[in-house]
Amino acid sequence: MVDHARLDGLTELAQRTGAKLIAVGDGKQLPSIGPGGMFDRLTGHAPTVRLSDIHRTRDPSDQKAWRALRPGEPERAMAHYLRQGRLHLTDTRDDAAENAVQAWGRLTGEHGDIRAVALIADASNQEIDRLNARAQHLRAERGELGHREIPLPGVHYGLREGDLIAFTAQHRPARTAKG
């Protein structure tokens, strides 16, 4: 998923330091956010190893569904998961978001530890903020969060005691001039 600029910088660093760079990926999966596509190009010029066994599931019918995705046949995989009751369709994005949060809430209640349950993900940061706010509201209703709230800039919810925080980038505070 690395874009051209980051891959170039990483390659330069590996050359300069004598490190070995091993690229692991799949050109048919999620692309990079920035200009990308180099992974497939690199596999034509560098030694490669191809993995063919599906390890994310041991169920043969699930493996068959995953194999349907590779050649671009998502309808076969979706039909499989729909038959199994593991694909949920809604009429609106709002309904889908609410269903996802409610399912997440049920799973976290059953497991007793929110870290044991998969995350809710979306492609839109705005939608992620909505999902986070809704999930936090559910946790507050269940008494899992403290009452005091620290406001967060740019979103309509804050941090509470008991919230879990995932850092997605290194924080680099601005330097101030010494007087």
Secondary structure as a PSIPRED ss2 file (coil, helix, strand):
# PSIPRED VFORMAT (PSIPRED V4.0)

   1 M C   1.000  0.000  0.000
   2 V C   1.000  0.000  0.000
   3 D C   1.000  0.000  0.000
   4 H H   0.000  1.000  0.000
   5 A H   0.000  1.000  0.000
   6 R H   0.000  1.000  0.000
   7 L H   0.000  1.000  0.000
   8 D H   0.000  1.000  0.000
   9 G H   0.000  1.000  0.000
  10 L H   0.000  1.000  0.000
  11 T H   0.000  1.000  0.000
  12 E H   0.000  1.000  0.000
  13 L H   0.000  1.000  0.000
  14 A H   0.000  1.000  0.000
  15 Q H   0.000  1.000  0.000
  16 R H   0.000  1.000  0.000
  17 T H   0.000  1.000  0.000
  18 G C   1.000  0.000  0.000
  19 A C   1.000  0.000  0.000
  20 K C   1.000  0.000  0.000
  21 L C   1.000  0.000  0.000
  22 I C   1.000  0.000  0.000
  23 A C   1.000  0.000  0.000
  24 V C   1.000  0.000  0.000
  25 G C   1.000  0.000  0.000
  26 D C   1.000  0.000  0.000
  27 G C   1.000  0.000  0.000
  28 K C   1.000  0.000  0.000
  29 Q C   1.000  0.000  0.000
  30 L C   1.000  0.000  0.000
  31 P C   1.000  0.000  0.000
  32 S C   1.000  0.000  0.000
  33 I C   1.000  0.000  0.000
  34 G C   1.000  0.000  0.000
  35 P C   1.000  0.000  0.000
  36 G C   1.000  0.000  0.000
  37 G C   1.000  0.000  0.000
  38 M H   0.000  1.000  0.000
  39 F H   0.000  1.000  0.000
  40 D H   0.000  1.000  0.000
  41 R H   0.000  1.000  0.000
  42 L H   0.000  1.000  0.000
  43 T H   0.000  1.000  0.000
  44 G C   1.000  0.000  0.000
  45 H C   1.000  0.000  0.000
  46 A C   1.000  0.000  0.000
  47 P C   1.000  0.000  0.000
  48 T C   1.000  0.000  0.000
  49 V C   1.000  0.000  0.000
  50 R C   1.000  0.000  0.000
  51 L C   1.000  0.000  0.000
  52 S C   1.000  0.000  0.000
  53 D C   1.000  0.000  0.000
  54 I C   1.000  0.000  0.000
  55 H C   1.000  0.000  0.000
  56 R C   1.000  0.000  0.000
  57 T C   1.000  0.000  0.000
  58 R C   1.000  0.000  0.000
  59 D C   1.000  0.000  0.000
  60 P H   0.000  1.000  0.000
  61 S H   0.000  1.000  0.000
  62 D H   0.000  1.000  0.000
  63 Q H   0.000  1.000  0.000
  64 K H   0.000  1.000  0.000
  65 A H   0.000  1.000  0.000
  66 W H   0.000  1.000  0.000
  67 R H   0.000  1.000  0.000
  68 A H   0.000  1.000  0.000
  69 L H   0.000  1.000  0.000
  70 R C   1.000  0.000  0.000
  71 P C   1.000  0.000  0.000
  72 G C   1.000  0.000  0.000
  73 E C   1.000  0.000  0.000
  74 P H   0.000  1.000  0.000
  75 E H   0.000  1.000  0.000
  76 R H   0.000  1.000  0.000
  77 A H   0.000  1.000  0.000
  78 M H   0.000  1.000  0.000
  79 A H   0.000  1.000  0.000
  80 H H   0.000  1.000  0.000
  81 Y H   0.000  1.000  0.000
  82 L H   0.000  1.000  0.000
  83 R H   0.000  1.000  0.000
  84 Q C   1.000  0.000  0.000
  85 G C   1.000  0.000  0.000
  86 R C   1.000  0.000  0.000
  87 L C   1.000  0.000  0.000
  88 H C   1.000  0.000  0.000
  89 L C   1.000  0.000  0.000
  90 T C   1.000  0.000  0.000
  91 D C   1.000  0.000  0.000
  92 T C   1.000  0.000  0.000
  93 R H   0.000  1.000  0.000
  94 D H   0.000  1.000  0.000
  95 D H   0.000  1.000  0.000
  96 A H   0.000  1.000  0.000
  97 A H   0.000  1.000  0.000
  98 E H   0.000  1.000  0.000
  99 N H   0.000  1.000  0.000
 100 A H   0.000  1.000  0.000
 101 V H   0.000  1.000  0.000
 102 Q H   0.000  1.000  0.000
 103 A H   0.000  1.000  0.000
 104 W H   0.000  1.000  0.000
 105 G H   0.000  1.000  0.000
 106 R H   0.000  1.000  0.000
 107 L H   0.000  1.000  0.000
 108 T H   0.000  1.000  0.000
 109 G H   0.000  1.000  0.000
 110 E H   0.000  1.000  0.000
 111 H H   0.000  1.000  0.000
 112 G C   1.000  0.000  0.000
 113 D C   1.000  0.000  0.000
 114 I H   0.000  1.000  0.000
 115 R H   0.000  1.000  0.000
 116 A H   0.000  1.000  0.000
 117 V C   1.000  0.000  0.000
 118 A C   1.000  0.000  0.000
 119 L C   1.000  0.000  0.000
 120 I C   1.000  0.000  0.000
 121 A C   1.000  0.000  0.000
 122 D C   1.000  0.000  0.000
 123 A C   1.000  0.000  0.000
 124 S C   1.000  0.000  0.000
 125 N H   0.000  1.000  0.000
 126 Q H   0.000  1.000  0.000
 127 E H   0.000  1.000  0.000
 128 I H   0.000  1.000  0.000
 129 D H   0.000  1.000  0.000
 130 R H   0.000  1.000  0.000
 131 L H   0.000  1.000  0.000
 132 N H   0.000  1.000  0.000
 133 A H   0.000  1.000  0.000
 134 R H   0.000  1.000  0.000
 135 A H   0.000  1.000  0.000
 136 Q H   0.000  1.000  0.000
 137 H H   0.000  1.000  0.000
 138 L H   0.000  1.000  0.000
 139 R H   0.000  1.000  0.000
 140 A H   0.000  1.000  0.000
 141 E H   0.000  1.000  0.000
 142 R C   1.000  0.000  0.000
 143 G C   1.000  0.000  0.000
 144 E C   1.000  0.000  0.000
 145 L C   1.000  0.000  0.000
 146 G C   1.000  0.000  0.000
 147 H C   1.000  0.000  0.000
 148 R C   1.000  0.000  0.000
 149 E E   0.000  0.000  1.000
 150 I E   0.000  0.000  1.000
 151 P E   0.000  0.000  1.000
 152 L C   1.000  0.000  0.000
 153 P C   1.000  0.000  0.000
 154 G C   1.000  0.000  0.000
 155 V C   1.000  0.000  0.000
 156 H C   1.000  0.000  0.000
 157 Y C   1.000  0.000  0.000
 158 G E   0.000  0.000  1.000
 159 L E   0.000  0.000  1.000
 160 R E   0.000  0.000  1.000
 161 E C   1.000  0.000  0.000
 162 G C   1.000  0.000  0.000
 163 D C   1.000  0.000  0.000
 164 L C   1.000  0.000  0.000
 165 I C   1.000  0.000  0.000
 166 A C   1.000  0.000  0.000
 167 F C   1.000  0.000  0.000
 168 T C   1.000  0.000  0.000
 169 A C   1.000  0.000  0.000
 170 Q C   1.000  0.000  0.000
 171 H C   1.000  0.000  0.000
 172 R C   1.000  0.000  0.000
 173 P C   1.000  0.000  0.000
 174 A C   1.000  0.000  0.000
 175 R C   1.000  0.000  0.000
 176 T C   1.000  0.000  0.000
 177 A C   1.000  0.000  0.000
 178 K C   1.000  0.000  0.000
 179 G C   1.000  0.000  0.000
